[in-house]
Structures are given as C-alpha cells and as structure tokens.
C-alpha cells in the first residue's frame, strides 16, 4: 500500500513539474506584449507612432504666393480625363474650366448637369473654396458626382489653382502670403522686459 501511494505521489509530482515547465516555455513563446501593428482598430486605442500627427497645414494663400502655374499644368493632367480648360472648349464628363475662378459654384457653365450637392453650396469659386474642393470633393459637397479622391498636398492644390487662374480672360492677382504670427515665447519675453523687476511701477522723476 505504501509503495502504491509513493508511486502515485511520484507521478503527481512529475506531472506538476512537467506542467510548470510547459508553462514557462509557452509564456516565453506566446508573450503578451502589444504587437507592432494592430490587426484591427480598437476604438479608443491609438496606434503607436501616430502621436502628434502631421504638421498643421497653413492657409492656402501662403502656398498660392509661391505657386507655379507650369507645375499646375502638370498636376492638371490628372483632371484631363474629365475636364478641359481651353477657351470655348466643350463640357466633357466634367465642365469646361475656362474662367472658373470667380464663377458661381455649381452654375458656371450653362448646360452642364451639376449635382444638387454643388448647386446648393452657394457662393463663388474663390481661392479657399477651390482649395477645399480640390482637397476632397466629397467632403466639400457630400453627394457630389465627382469621383476624384482629391489632392492632399497643399502645394499641388496651389499650383493647379494658379494654372486655372491663368485660364481666363481676366486672371486675378495672386494673393500675398499672410503674415505669420510671432512665436508666443518672443511675446512673453518682450512683456517681461517691459515690466519693472520688482513688479511695482517706477517712480516718476522730475
């Protein structure tokens, strides 16, 4: 009886040792660290490396001040399957774009079937509205028939706007670059220099 009990205890001990060993090995192989790339997006969890994002885009006038119409002509080749910008040119899949800057949005060319999404926008095609449209037509006018995804680079948008501006009987003067705000640190330093050292007003002298 004692031998049988000892045998059972021995097997139990061996089984425990084996289980412990397997646990150690499996924990080393199937580690619990977060993967480098998430397999799917979990709401409320940001992917590593995305903190901060891209630098903020400046106003379109900043890019228009140095825009190159020749480069814009190259960018316009992406649009040539649906548009032309020649004077008196016909509408195609998209409207003819001669003289488009300054025209009413969604009503510039008689006979072209603009979508209700564009017709309802109101206003004219100015620098900003054209930039917003070229950036993302679907965001600018949800429901538009325009299938072009858009131009993410503000430099490309500025160049193509400069090109379209030249395709007109009366091109508009390009806007000057807006003045950039002085860094906050410089303003604080100036305030500190102007204030008396002890925080009290200086006594007037006669």
Steps between C-alpha positions, in 0.01 A plus 500: 500500500783737590677420171183575302453832682861593437459416131188716468670788682803466273287515187310800635825679577636423152181625342522825695861553395411433137207743513721768654762451229240525223360816657844663503569401139161615373525835678832561326358410158152651524596826669236753591666812359296727271574423130685759294199535266147464629305236306185709526409837643362504851299809580677719751845345437748701296761326294855559614701746294195712406529742792533857386390430139609702202590867520202734479425629151539874444233716331479443126608862438842407641549239226339710227758775555769271358283282274629402155240485218733281292506241776125543526466408132675172579268435795201581278585196287334297776179686419525489120295180469191694614581870449656742258587862568517639147305810405178396331574134568209262542381345821609139537436262790566810707445864409737710295711699749594810299442799727373285785652712779245758604205313351201390710550153648289245315368744240798614297437328169160491336389157402724302735297280736653597834397294801254639752784475754698767310198706401406538865846615618457863407778756465768524233813306423764698690847395615378327815194324358703372205769369736240328718338344192830375361599366842190280528200543269289261708572690822438839334168396347367169640299331227705643213533294183872578493693176558849654526649424842674837530848651537645468850804724443420872534786579260331296226168673564664843490679422175186377326302803624773727360472316169120528491525868586700552180233322296283810497436823311571688823742317732483621858803629694642220708466556876801599708620263768330580832723627779586224744436561870808558712586210731333522839837475673621819333187684613545382857863606500404847381237530775751395764756753376245782517388420857696646799717243674327533840149499351430862613467805278815708476485829689480807277801727491498876470 
